[in-house]
Amino acid sequence: MFKQQGSFRLIGLITDFGSRGQHYVGAMKAVIKSIDKHISVIDINNNISPFSITEASFIIYYAVRDLPENSIILCVVDPGVGTERKILAVETENNILVIGPDNGIFSLLCVKYKIRRIFEITNKDLYYKSGKAISSTFHGKDIMAPVAAHIAAGCEIGLVGKSIRINDLIIDNKIGHAEVIDSNLIGAVILYQDEFGNLVTNIEEKDIEDCLSRYKNITLEGSNNSIRVVEKFSDLDKDEIGLLKGSSELMELTMKNKSAAHELGLDPSSKIQLKFH
């Protein structure tokens, strides 16, 4: 019934299951392979901090940049699992399909990329046929994974459910954009902390170009920490805090061979203000 000539052949997983939840990851992969064993499945990041919508939003944005066209991202960071929250399939204009709960994880995606179409997943014929009832605690396995697999196997995206508008999504605009509070004050959110303690912000280089042209100094508001804009980690002196454009094209707070997160006491979802003077 659902077989067509499919173009989506790669599924990438993003979850907050962590090292002790790899059996959940394995279960989703098993469901995908049971529908079509030829589908390629990769792990993008299964170590999102538990329940962190902000981190999930960033990793989706980061993955979309480098995945080949006609890939599917399956994101299971779903603290509202079992409730009436929607499950969506969001397709970008560069032919990446993102499947996940409508809880804010699409915030950065919908701000940074052009969206072609969005569907609410409601077609139960595409859910997992295990002979058991759909779990109220694991929609990633019973709904999202099989739907992703059916699409990768050739099912037309429009068959998953009704089309909805981007305005119907839960979007956290504070994640998507840095805020110009004053002519010399930029408000931002920490989106992600990597293993080295670098802190990815939602500031783009263009957001601070005007301030950098008019002011020489930057401080982190509410602290005595001075910040210097650099191009690479090695430009920094010991114990100096830097601001540089990372591989995500977003600005990061960083230190040389040291954790900026630990030094500044910040983590994902923290709100900051950069003062230029």
C-alpha positions in Angstrom: 0.0 0.0 0.0 2.8 2.4 0.9 5.5 1.4 -1.5 6.6 3.9 -4.0 10.0 4.9 -5.5 11.6 6.3 -2.4 14.3 9.0 -2.3 14.9 9.1 1.5 17.5 6.4 2.3 19.4 7.6 5.4 18.0 8.0 8.9 20.0 9.8 11.6 19.1 9.5 15.3 19.1 12.2 17.9 18.0 11.2 21.4 18.5 11.9 25.1 18.8 8.2 25.9 22.4 8.3 27.0 24.8 5.5 27.6 22.4 3.6 29.8 19.6 3.9 27.2 21.4 2.3 24.3 18.8 -0.5 24.3 16.2 2.1 23.4 18.3 3.2 20.5 18.7 -0.4 19.5 15.0 -1.0 19.7 14.3 1.9 17.3 17.0 0.6 14.9 15.4 -2.8 15.0 12.0 -1.5 14.1 13.5 0.5 11.2 15.3 -2.5 9.9 12.2 -4.7 10.3 10.4 -2.5 7.8 13.3 -2.2 5.3 16.7 -3.8 6.1 18.4 -1.7 3.4 17.8 1.6 5.2 21.0 3.2 6.5 20.8 4.3 10.1 23.4 6.5 11.8 23.7 7.9 15.3 24.0 11.7 15.3 23.8 12.3 19.0 22.3 10.0 21.7 23.7 12.0 24.6 21.5 15.0 24.7 21.0 16.1 28.3 17.8 14.5 29.6 14.7 16.5 28.5 16.8 19.3 27.0 14.7 20.9 24.2 17.4 23.6 23.7 20.2 21.1 23.1 18.0 19.0 20.7 17.1 22.1 18.8 20.7 22.9 18.3 21.8 19.4 17.3 19.0 19.2 14.7 20.2 22.5 13.2 23.8 21.3 13.2 22.9 18.0 11.6 20.8 19.5 8.8 23.8 21.5 7.6 25.9 18.5 6.8 23.6 15.6 6.0 23.2 14.7 2.4 19.9 15.7 0.7 17.0 13.2 1.2 18.0 12.3 4.7 15.7 11.9 7.6 16.4 13.1 11.2 14.5 11.2 13.9 14.7 13.2 17.1 13.4 11.6 20.3 13.7 14.1 23.1 10.2 13.8 24.3 9.4 14.7 28.0 5.7 15.0 27.0 5.5 11.4 25.6 2.1 9.9 26.1 0.3 13.3 26.2 -1.7 15.0 23.5 1.4 16.8 22.1 1.7 16.4 18.3 4.3 14.4 16.5 5.5 16.2 13.3 7.3 15.6 10.1 9.0 18.9 9.0 10.6 19.0 5.5 13.2 21.7 4.7 13.8 23.2 1.2 17.1 21.4 1.0 15.2 18.0 1.3 15.9 17.1 4.9 13.0 15.6 6.8 12.9 16.0 10.6 10.5 13.8 12.6 9.9 14.5 16.3 7.5 15.8 19.0 6.1 19.3 18.7 7.7 20.6 21.9 10.1 23.3 20.7 12.8 21.1 19.2 12.0 22.6 15.8 12.7 26.2 17.0 16.2 26.7 15.5 15.3 24.7 12.4 12.4 26.8 11.5 14.3 30.1 12.1 17.5 29.1 10.2 16.1 27.1 7.3 13.3 27.5 4.8 10.5 25.0 5.5 8.8 23.4 2.5 5.9 21.6 4.3 4.9 20.2 7.7 2.6 17.3 8.5 1.1 16.1 11.8 1.7 12.3 12.0 -1.6 10.6 12.7 -1.8 7.7 10.2 -1.9 4.6 12.5 -1.4 2.3 9.5 2.3 3.5 9.6 2.8 2.7 13.3 4.7 -0.3 14.5 2.8 -3.6 14.1 4.0 -5.6 17.0 0.7 -7.1 17.9 0.7 -5.0 21.1 -0.8 -1.6 22.0 1.2 1.5 21.3 3.4 2.3 24.3 2.5 5.5 26.2 6.2 5.8 27.2 8.1 5.1 23.9 6.6 6.8 20.9 10.1 6.9 19.5 9.9 3.2 18.8 6.2 2.6 18.2 5.4 5.7 16.1 8.3 7.9 15.0 10.8 5.1 14.0 8.3 3.1 11.8 7.0 6.3 10.2 10.6 7.3 9.3 11.2 3.8 8.0 8.1 3.8 5.8 9.1 7.1 4.3 12.6 5.9 3.7 11.2 2.8 2.1 9.1 4.9 -0.3 6.0 6.1 1.4 4.9 9.5 0.2 5.3 12.0 3.1 1.8 13.4 2.6 0.4 10.1 3.7 1.6 10.5 7.3 -1.3 12.9 8.2 -2.7 16.3 7.7 -0.7 19.3 6.6 -0.3 22.1 9.1 1.2 25.6 9.1 4.5 26.7 10.6 2.6 29.1 12.8 0.9 26.0 14.5 4.3 24.8 15.8 5.7 25.4 19.2 8.6 27.7 18.5 10.8 29.3 21.1 12.0 32.5 19.5 14.5 33.2 22.3 16.4 30.1 21.0 16.2 31.1 17.4 17.5 34.7 17.7 19.9 36.7 19.8 18.3 39.9 21.1 19.5 43.4 20.6 18.7 44.8 24.0 20.5 48.1 23.6 23.0 49.6 21.1 25.8 48.0 23.1 24.0 45.1 24.8 23.2 41.7 23.2 21.1 39.1 24.9 21.7 35.4 24.0 21.0 31.9 25.1 23.5 29.1 25.5 22.4 26.3 23.1 25.0 23.6 23.8 28.0 22.7 25.8 30.5 20.3 24.1 32.9 17.9 25.8 35.6 20.5 26.0 33.4 23.0 27.8 32.9 25.3 24.8 29.5 27.1 25.0 27.6 27.5 21.7 25.4 30.6 21.8 22.6 31.6 19.4 24.6 34.7 18.4 25.5 34.9 14.7 28.5 36.9 13.6 26.3 39.5 11.9 24.5 40.1 15.2 27.7 41.7 16.7 29.4 43.2 13.7 28.0 46.7 14.4 29.1 46.6 18.0 32.5 45.3 17.2 33.0 48.2 14.7 32.2 50.8 17.5 33.6 49.2 20.7 36.9 47.6 21.6 35.9 45.8 24.8 33.4 43.1 25.7 32.3 41.9 29.1 29.8 39.3 30.3 27.1 41.3 32.0 26.8 40.5 35.7 30.4 39.4 36.0 33.9 40.7 35.8 34.8 38.5 32.9 36.3 40.2 29.9 35.9 38.5 26.5 38.1 38.8 23.4 37.0 37.9 19.9 39.4 35.5 18.3 39.5 33.2 15.2 40.9 30.1 16.8 41.5 28.5 20.2 45.3 29.0 20.1 44.8 32.8 19.8 43.8 32.8 23.5 46.1 33.3 26.4 45.9 31.0 29.5 42.7 31.7 31.5 41.5 34.1 28.9 37.8 33.9 27.7 37.2 34.1 24.0 34.4 34.5 21.6 34.8 32.8 18.2 32.7 31.5 15.3 32.5 27.7 15.6 31.8 25.1 13.0 28.1 25.7 13.5 28.5 29.2 12.2 27.3 30.4 15.6 29.5 32.2 18.2 31.0 30.2 21.0 32.4 31.2 24.4 35.6 29.3 24.8 38.9 29.0 26.7 42.3 27.6 25.7 42.6 24.0 27.0 40.0 24.7 29.7 36.3 24.6 30.2 34.5 27.9 29.7 31.3 26.3 31.0 33.0 25.5 34.3 34.8 28.8 34.5 31.6 30.8 33.8 29.1 28.6 35.6 26.9 28.3 32.5 25.1 25.5 30.8 22.6 25.0 28.0 19.5 27.2 28.3 21.4 29.8 30.4 20.7 33.3 29.4 23.6 35.7 29.0 24.2 39.4 28.0 27.3 40.7 26.3 28.1 44.3 26.9 30.3 46.2 24.4 32.1 49.3 25.6 
